[in-house]
Amino acid sequence: MVARAYGTSGAAINKTALILELQSQVQDLQAKVKALEMNSTAILPDLYESVKDSVVLIRGVTNNGTVQGSGFVYNFTSSMVIITNNHVVSGTTSVSVSFSDGNAYPATVNGTDPYSDLAILSVTGAPKTEYKPLQIASSSTLRVGNLVLAIGNPYGLIGSMTTGVVSALGRTITEDQYTGGYAIANIIQTSVPINPGNSGGPLLNSDGKVVGITAAIVADSQGLAFAIPSNAILREISSLIETGAYTGHPYLGVTGADMDYETAQTMHANVTYGWLIGGTVPGGPAANAGVQVNDIIIGMNGTRIRSIDDMSSYLEENTLPGQTIILRVVRSNQTREIPLILGTRPPPPG
């Protein structure tokens, strides 16, 4: 009895010590989280002051009236340019840029890419003192949960800042009016509140560097906004300035839909993820490679493909027209590897 009593007492002591240790660890974590929150809040005013003069208001005249959006200054090989969204300037007959001090100047659209919703402008007549360029960081460094902030001109309210976090990466969105139904790939999803007029403004990390361009909100959404990744700028800006366009978007020549459990049940398929081929363009890359209707793409060059988000983002970030990739497909519940030479996406509509 004495031994049993001693054993029980020892276990109780160990359990109490463990609980106390866990409580201490939780308190330490809570203190660290609070310190991080306080530090993030403390740096925001200084961060805003350091970048606010780099953000501009863009106004355009169209056949139907006027439009406006945001943009930011960037130094490209010693030439100062304004970066914004394609949809901000699309269809305009004239464009002007207003700097943070209120001075406005005429601008010219140097290059556009509807497939990435990018546009590059040059300003005429502005003195060098107006230009305060931002730095661009690779969007590949982003992680879900990172603090991000947007500065723009919602509803013409110049220099407004909002903050949030990266809530997802590798999304796709479509702007049918400009892209003809092709997806804009590798999009950053954030919780940053944005409104009409924010489009084209910078999405910044906690170092004040551009990691994206605010592009779209979902109507009636709660805290859901999207941004073009900065990698798209870094990849395309030279071509946009030098040729006025970008032709490096890869092309499969297929239509289809995301695979899911219900579709798999209907088809008696043995996979519930991937991208289901609904059709191929005659003479296109997929048709030439032997891809068939009802093939399910589940991989590209060894990367798992779960959906159109994965497929579009992988192609945009890692491939170019003319490159040979290896598709991993499921056909009649058999997995096979198909080499495919990527084509160039057709010119955008209009």
PESUL-V582258 format. One record per run of one state. SS is the DSSP state (@ for helix, = for strand, . for the rest). FROM is the first residue (numbers start at 1). TO is the last residue. Records with the same first field share a line. If there is no record, write none. Layout:
SS->FROM-TO  FROM-TO
This chain:
.->1-1  63-64  77-78  85-85  90-93  99-103  114-117  124-127  131-133  135-135  137-138  142-146  153-153  157-159  175-175  180-182  191-201  205-209  218-224  244-249  252-253  259-260  268-274  281-284  290-295  301-302  305-307  319-323  332-333  342-342  345-350
@->2-54  86-89  128-130  139-141  154-156  176-179  230-243  261-267  285-289  308-318
=->55-62  65-76  79-84  94-98  104-113  118-123  134-134  136-136  147-152  160-174  183-190  202-204  210-217  225-229  250-251  254-258  275-280  296-300  303-304  324-331  334-341  343-344
